Amino acid sequence: MISENLKEHIQVIEQTISKYEDDINFIASKCIKRLEAGGKIIIFGNGGSAADAQHMAAELVGSFSDKKRPALAAIALTTDTSTLTSISNDYSYDEVFSRQLEAFASEKDVVIGISTSGKSKNVINALQLGKERKSFVVGLSGNDGGQMNAVCDKNIIVCSNHTSRIQETHIFIEHSICDILDKHFFK
């Protein structure tokens, strides 16, 4: 079973990267331009995607592979439990990320929403708000991309409908973006 999982893992990553390599490089270049202009990268998702958002933000604020590059402005909207629970209680869980973007997002920013299905209502709502704020809006999704296709400037759709393979590929993409930023900002 492990060998079969590994084969599927490699196949999904290879198919996704062959289809979206130019888009991933474009996203990284947008991140560079927005960071250089004083913007930030805002990342969010549910469940395992929330962990991915936190992981990516930590790699950017801390360091990915080069401890000598400056800290990069990134925030995961999945870490402040008081904010998450108050918005969910006082408004709706569907607004848990969009309400935070209302406070933080601007036209200088890159907004990255992560949803394996592409259908998470709270992620879609936040991506729509990011568009209204004229942020550069990125989706990392799977399956057929869901409603994220309609609201993202770029939506990277992992070539799979298995949640585990989608998540594994998302982290590969996130790491690839972090690596490009590390190399650019290390001087």
N, C-alpha and C positions, 0 to 999 in steps of 0.2 A: 504494500500500500504506500509506503514512503517513497519508493521509486516512482510510482505512478503519479503521486502528488508533485514530486519534483519535476517530472516531465511536463505535467500540465502547467506548473508554475513558470517554467522556462518558456513554454510555448506562448502563454498569455502575455508575458512581458515582451517577448520578441515581436509578436503580432502588434501589440499596442505601440511599442516604440517605433516599429517600421511605419506605422500609420501616422503617428503624432510627433515624431522627433522634431520636425520643424516648428510645430506649435509649442512644444515644450521650450525650445530655444527662444522663441518669440516671447513667451511668458517670462522667462528669465530676464530677457532684455528689457521688458516693460518694468519688471521689479527693480532692475538696476536704475533705469531712468527715473522712476518714481522715488526711489530711495535717495538718489542724488539730488532730486528737487525738493527734498525735505518731507517726503511722504513716508508712509509705513505700509507694512503688509499685515492685513487682518485676516485671520483664519478661523474657521468654525466647522462643526459637524456634530453628529450624534454618536453615542456609543464608541465603537472602535475608531470612528472618524473623529470623534472629540479627542481621543488619545493621539491620533495623527496630527491634529491641529496643534495640540500642546507640544508634541515632539518637534514639529517643524519650527514653531516659534522659538523653542529652546535652542535649536540648532542655529538660528539666525541671531538671536540676542546673545547667546553664549558664543559658541563656535561650532562649526561643522567638523573641519579637519585642521584648520589653521588657527591656533590660539593667539596669533599675533595680529589678526585682522581686527578692525574696529567692530564694536557691537552694532548690529543692524536693527532698525526699528521694526519690530514685529510683535504682534499680540494675538493670543488665542482667546476667543470669546467664551471658552468652555471652562475657565478655571475659577471664577469668582462665584462661590456657592451662594453667597448672600444675594448677589445680583441675579443669578440664574433662578433662584427660588422665589425671589420677590416678583420678578417679571412674570414667571409662570403662574404665581398665585394671583397677583393683582391685575394682570392682563390675560395672557394665554401662553401656553407653551409654544404656540405657533409664532409668537412675537419675541421669543427669548433671545434671538440673535439680531433681528431687525431693530429692536428697541436699543440695543447696545450700539449698533451701527449708526442709529440716529444721533447718538452722542459723540461718536468717534470718527466716522467716515467723512472723507472729503474727496475732491477731484484729484488730489495728489496721491491717493492711496491705491493699492492693489487689494482687492477683496477676493479671498479664496474660500469657496464653499465646497465641502466634501460630503458626498452622499453616494453610497454604493448603488442605490436604486435610481438616483436622480429625481426622486419624488418626495423627499422630505419637505413637508410644508414649511417648517421653520427655516430651513436652508433656502428654499425658493423665495420666501418673503424677504429674507435678508439680501439675497442676490438682487432682487428687484429694487430694493432700497439703495443698494450700492450703485445700480444703474442710474437711479434718480439723482444720486449725489455725484454722478459722473466719475466714479471710481472705475478703474479697469477691473472688470468682473470675470473671474476664472472659476470654472467648475471642474471638479474631479469626480467622475461618476462611473457607472458601469451599466450593464444591461443595454438599453437603447438610449441612455442619457436622460430619459424622462423629460419633465418640464424644464430641467436645467438648460436644455438645448435652446429654448426660447429667450432666456434671460441672460445668458453668459456671452461675453465677448469671445471667449474661448472655453469650450467644454471638452476636456479630455475624457473620452469614453473608453474605459478599459474593455478589451475584447473578451468579455466573459459575463456569465450570469451567476457565477459562484461567488458569494460574498467574500470568502477567504482569499480567493485569487485576486479579486478586485482590490481588497485591502493591501495585499502584498505588493501589487503593482502600484497602488497609490504611494506607498512609502518609497518605492524605487524612484518614482517621478519626483516626489518631494525631495529626496536625497539628491537627485540629479540637479534640481534647481538650486539647492543649497550649495552644492559643489561649484556650480557656475558662479554663484554670487561670491563664494569664498575666494575663488581665483581672481575675480574682478576686483574685489575690495582689498585684497592683500597687496600692499604696495611696499 
